Amino acid sequence: MKILIANWKANPTTLEEAQELFRAEVAEAAKYENVQTVICPPLVFLEELAKIDNTKLGAQDVFWEKSGPFTGEISSEMLKNLGVTHVLIGHSDRRYKIGETDEIINKKIKVALEAKIVPVLLVGEKDKGNDRASVLKKQLSLDLDGLDSGQISKVLIAYEPVWAISTNPNSEPDTPENTLEAIRIINEILSETYTLNPRPCLYGGSITEKNIADFLSHPEISGVVIGGASLRKDEFAEMLRIVSKI
C-alpha cells in the first residue's frame, strides 16, 4: 500500500477554507482502500478538523516535551488526544529556514514514538552539488541517535532533496532514478549502523499529478510527501486515483 502525505504548510488562512479542503480530500481518500492518506494541516486547524475525521490526520510539527513552560509549543500528548497518527519531523523548511538542529529532531522523534505517533523523518541535501552520502549519513546518525532497531523500524523515512522543491530558488525537478539511488544510500547506512534490512522510503519534493506515477511505480518508493499540489483539491483527487491503480 502506498501512502500519500499532504503537507499544507502555512495554508490556507481561514478555518472555513481548511474545512472545505479537508472535507473534499477526506471524501476522495475514502474511495481508495489501497492508498493510505495522511493530511497535515496547520496546527491551528487540527482541533476543528479532527471533528470531521481524525483517522487521516497528521501534524506538521511537535515539541520534544510533554508539557511545561514552553510558550507557543504543541506537545505529543496534545496531538495524540486529537487523534493525530503521523507527524512530520526534520522538514527542510524547519531545518534550513528556521534552523532546527539534528539534536532537536532527535528529541522530537523520541517523543513522537513514545506517544505512539508515527514520525515521518525527512532527510536530504540542500544543494545538488552537496555530497549526498555524507549529508544523509550525518542526518541519519544524529536524528536516530539513541534509538534501537525496533524503534527505527517505526519511523517513516522520506528523502527530500531541497534543491528539487519548486518554491526554492533555482530548483530543479528530481528524477525517480536519483531518488532510488538516495534510498539505496539510506538503506546502506541503516544496514551498516543498525543491521536493518532494506526498506522502502518516501519521497518529497515537487510531486504533482504529472510525475507521481513515475516515482510510485517503483516498489522502493513507498509513498510521497506532497506540498503545494495538496492544496489543489482536484489535483489531489487525481493523484489519489492514479496511485490507486499502481
C-alpha positions as CSV (number, residue, x, y, z in Angstrom):
1,M,0.0,0.0,0.0
2,K,1.3,3.4,-1.0
3,I,1.0,6.4,1.4
4,L,0.2,10.0,0.4
5,I,1.0,12.6,3.0
6,A,-0.4,16.1,2.3
7,N,1.6,18.9,3.8
8,W,-0.4,22.1,3.7
9,K,2.4,24.1,5.3
10,A,1.0,27.6,6.3
11,N,-2.1,27.3,4.2
12,P,-5.0,28.2,4.0
13,T,-5.6,31.3,6.0
14,T,-9.1,30.7,7.3
15,L,-10.8,27.8,9.1
16,E,-13.6,27.8,6.5
17,E,-11.2,27.2,3.7
18,A,-9.4,24.5,5.7
19,Q,-12.6,22.7,6.4
20,E,-13.7,22.8,2.8
21,L,-10.4,21.4,1.6
22,F,-10.2,18.8,4.3
23,R,-13.7,17.5,3.6
24,A,-13.0,17.3,-0.1
25,E,-9.7,15.4,0.4
26,V,-11.1,13.0,3.0
27,A,-14.0,12.2,0.8
28,E,-11.7,11.4,-2.1
29,A,-9.3,9.4,0.1
30,A,-12.3,7.3,1.3
31,K,-12.8,5.9,-2.2
32,Y,-9.4,4.1,-2.3
33,E,-8.8,1.4,0.4
34,N,-5.4,0.6,-1.2
35,V,-4.0,4.1,-0.6
36,Q,-3.2,5.4,2.8
37,T,-3.8,9.1,3.1
38,V,-2.5,11.4,5.9
39,I,-3.3,15.2,5.8
40,C,-1.1,17.6,7.8
41,P,-2.9,21.0,8.1
42,P,-1.5,23.9,10.2
43,L,-1.7,23.2,13.9
44,V,-4.2,25.9,14.5
45,F,-6.8,23.9,12.5
46,L,-6.2,20.5,13.9
47,E,-8.9,20.5,16.6
48,E,-11.7,21.6,14.3
49,L,-10.6,19.2,11.5
50,A,-10.4,16.3,13.9
51,K,-14.2,16.7,14.5
52,I,-14.7,16.0,10.8
53,D,-12.4,13.0,10.6
54,N,-9.4,12.1,12.8
55,T,-8.4,8.9,11.1
56,K,-6.3,10.6,8.4
57,L,-4.9,13.5,10.5
58,G,-1.2,14.3,10.7
59,A,0.7,17.2,12.2
60,Q,3.5,19.4,10.7
61,D,5.5,19.6,13.9
62,V,5.7,18.5,17.6
63,F,7.6,19.8,20.6
64,W,10.0,17.5,22.5
65,E,8.5,17.9,26.0
66,K,5.1,16.6,27.1
67,S,4.1,19.8,28.9
68,G,5.5,22.7,30.8
69,P,6.6,26.3,30.4
70,F,7.1,26.3,26.6
71,T,5.2,29.2,25.1
72,G,3.8,28.5,21.7
73,E,4.7,24.8,21.5
74,I,2.4,21.8,20.9
75,S,3.2,18.6,22.7
76,S,2.9,15.0,21.5
77,E,0.2,14.3,24.2
78,M,-1.9,17.2,22.8
79,L,-1.6,15.8,19.3
80,K,-2.4,12.3,20.4
81,N,-5.5,13.5,22.2
82,L,-6.7,14.9,18.9
83,G,-6.2,11.6,17.1
84,V,-3.1,12.6,15.1
85,T,-1.4,9.5,13.7
86,H,1.7,10.9,12.0
87,V,3.9,13.9,12.4
88,L,6.4,15.5,10.0
89,I,9.9,15.9,11.6
90,G,13.0,17.4,10.0
91,H,11.3,19.0,7.1
92,S,13.7,21.2,5.1
93,D,11.6,24.3,5.9
94,R,12.4,23.8,9.6
95,R,16.0,22.6,9.0
96,Y,17.1,25.3,6.7
97,K,14.7,28.2,7.2
98,I,14.1,28.0,10.9
99,G,17.4,26.5,11.9
100,E,16.2,23.3,13.6
101,T,19.2,21.1,14.5
102,D,19.6,17.3,14.2
103,E,19.7,17.2,18.0
104,I,16.2,18.8,18.2
105,I,14.9,16.5,15.5
106,N,16.2,13.5,17.5
107,K,14.3,14.6,20.6
108,K,11.1,15.1,18.6
109,I,11.4,11.6,17.1
110,K,11.7,10.1,20.5
111,V,8.7,11.9,22.0
112,A,6.6,11.0,19.0
113,L,7.5,7.3,19.3
114,E,6.7,7.4,23.0
115,A,3.3,8.8,22.2
116,K,2.8,6.1,19.5
117,I,2.6,8.7,16.8
118,V,4.5,7.8,13.6
119,P,7.4,10.1,12.9
120,V,7.9,11.0,9.3
121,L,11.6,11.9,9.2
122,L,12.6,14.0,6.2
123,V,16.3,13.9,5.2
124,G,18.2,15.2,2.2
125,E,20.9,17.5,0.8
126,K,20.3,21.2,0.4
127,D,22.2,21.8,-2.8
128,K,22.6,19.5,-5.8
129,G,26.4,19.7,-5.5
130,N,26.5,18.5,-1.9
131,D,28.0,15.2,-1.1
132,R,24.7,13.4,-0.7
133,A,26.0,10.3,1.0
134,S,27.8,12.4,3.7
135,V,24.8,14.6,4.3
136,L,22.4,11.6,4.7
137,K,24.9,9.8,6.9
138,K,25.2,12.8,9.2
139,Q,21.5,13.4,9.4
140,L,20.5,9.8,10.0
141,S,23.2,9.2,12.6
142,L,22.2,12.3,14.6
143,D,18.5,12.1,14.0
144,L,18.2,8.5,15.1
145,D,20.8,8.6,17.8
146,G,19.9,6.5,20.9
147,L,17.1,4.6,19.1
148,D,17.3,0.8,18.7
149,S,16.4,-1.1,15.5
150,G,12.8,-1.8,16.7
151,Q,12.2,1.9,17.2
152,I,13.7,2.9,13.9
153,S,11.6,0.4,12.1
154,K,8.6,2.5,13.2
155,V,10.0,5.7,11.7
156,L,8.9,6.6,8.1
157,I,12.0,8.0,6.3
158,A,11.4,10.3,3.4
159,Y,14.1,11.5,1.0
160,E,13.6,15.3,0.4
161,P,16.3,17.0,-1.8
162,V,15.8,20.6,-1.0
163,W,17.1,21.7,-4.5
164,A,14.1,19.9,-6.0
165,I,11.4,21.8,-4.1
166,S,9.7,24.1,-6.6
167,T,9.3,27.0,-4.1
168,N,13.1,27.3,-3.6
169,P,15.2,29.5,-5.9
170,N,16.9,27.7,-8.8
171,S,15.0,24.5,-8.1
172,E,15.4,21.5,-10.5
173,P,12.9,18.6,-10.8
174,D,14.2,15.4,-9.3
175,T,14.1,12.1,-11.1
176,P,13.0,8.7,-9.8
177,E,16.4,7.4,-10.6
178,N,18.0,9.9,-8.3
179,T,15.6,9.1,-5.5
180,L,16.2,5.3,-5.9
181,E,20.0,6.0,-5.5
182,A,19.3,8.1,-2.4
183,I,17.1,5.3,-1.0
184,R,19.9,2.8,-1.7
185,I,22.3,5.0,0.3
186,I,19.8,5.4,3.2
187,N,19.4,1.6,3.4
188,E,23.1,1.1,3.3
189,I,23.5,3.4,6.2
190,L,20.7,1.7,8.2
191,S,22.1,-1.7,7.4
192,E,25.6,-0.8,8.5
193,T,24.7,1.1,11.6
194,Y,21.5,-0.8,12.8
195,T,21.6,-4.1,10.9
196,L,18.2,-3.2,9.4
197,N,17.0,-4.9,6.2
198,P,16.4,-2.8,3.2
199,R,13.1,-1.0,3.3
200,P,11.1,1.3,1.0
201,C,11.2,5.0,1.7
202,L,9.1,8.0,0.9
203,Y,10.0,10.9,-1.5
204,G,9.2,14.6,-1.0
205,G,9.8,17.4,-3.5
206,S,7.6,19.0,-6.1
207,I,5.2,16.0,-6.5
208,T,2.3,16.6,-8.9
209,E,-0.2,14.6,-10.8
210,K,2.2,14.6,-13.8
211,N,5.1,12.9,-12.0
212,I,3.6,10.9,-9.1
213,A,3.3,7.7,-11.1
214,D,6.9,8.0,-12.2
215,F,8.0,7.8,-8.6
216,L,5.5,5.5,-7.1
217,S,5.7,2.9,-9.8
218,H,8.9,1.8,-8.1
219,P,8.4,-0.6,-5.1
220,E,11.4,1.0,-3.4
221,I,9.4,4.3,-3.1
222,S,6.5,3.6,-0.6
223,G,4.9,7.0,-0.7
224,V,5.2,10.7,-1.2
225,V,5.0,13.9,0.8
226,I,3.0,16.4,-1.2
227,G,3.3,20.1,-0.7
228,G,1.7,22.7,-3.0
229,A,-0.3,20.2,-5.0
230,S,-2.1,19.1,-1.9
231,L,-3.8,22.5,-1.7
232,R,-5.4,21.9,-5.1
233,K,-8.3,19.5,-4.3
234,D,-8.9,18.5,-7.9
235,E,-5.2,17.7,-8.5
236,F,-5.0,15.8,-5.2
237,A,-8.1,13.8,-6.2
238,E,-6.4,12.9,-9.4
239,M,-3.2,11.8,-7.7
240,L,-5.2,9.5,-5.4
241,R,-6.9,8.0,-8.5
242,I,-3.5,7.5,-10.2
243,V,-1.9,5.9,-7.2
244,S,-4.8,3.6,-6.6
245,K,-4.1,1.9,-10.0
246,I,-0.4,1.4,-9.3
